């Protein structure tokens, strides 16, 4: 038993450090999302966590390490956001309506400063995140389009991969505030996003799909105005 005790102690120390690291990264994400990356220093993080900067550096190597950890949180969040397109309990248009509600909640927290800072000061992280997002969004939309075609809601002659690539371009370029296609005020204006949904879905839909689209979006409009 005595020989095993040091190993157990190492395990608990490691687990405690990992829990602290997780808490630091989660708090950093909250701060980065609210104020941007550049304006938050390691001193700010240490103060927020109620620890010395020396202790902070025992848990995270540097700010690059911190940003890398935050990127992993962003990936988890993005994955959940797109998971609705793999929910077989919803039809293809219902999936978009559910995502629409998630987008509406997202807009309440939107701050473009994080994206601006990531692109300017951490370009490798920015490129890596965009490449990963491209694959996730592509897979989600191909899955949704194929489902809609099988359900008779989308036109059968639609090329799923071509349309999905066009949607990826919108998400990664048109609606990226760093590209200045839309003003930040436009991006957070839900009416702009609503136009995008209708533009996309009406182009895909059969007569059956259009009826379903009108029904679902009419219901959403009622709830928006309630």
Buried (B, 14 or more C-beta within 10 A) or exposed (E): EEEEEEEEEEEEEEEEEEEBBEEBBEEBBBBBBEBBBBEBEBEEBBEBBEBEEEEBEEBBEEBEBBBBBBBEBBBEEBEEBBBBBEEEEBBBBBBBBBBBEBBBEBBEEBBBBBBBBBBEBBEEBBEBBBEBBBEBBBBBBBBBBBBBBEBBBBBEEBEBEEBBBEBBEBBBEEBBBBEEEBEBEEBBBBEBBBEBBEEBBEEBBBEEBBEBBEEBBEEBEEEEEE
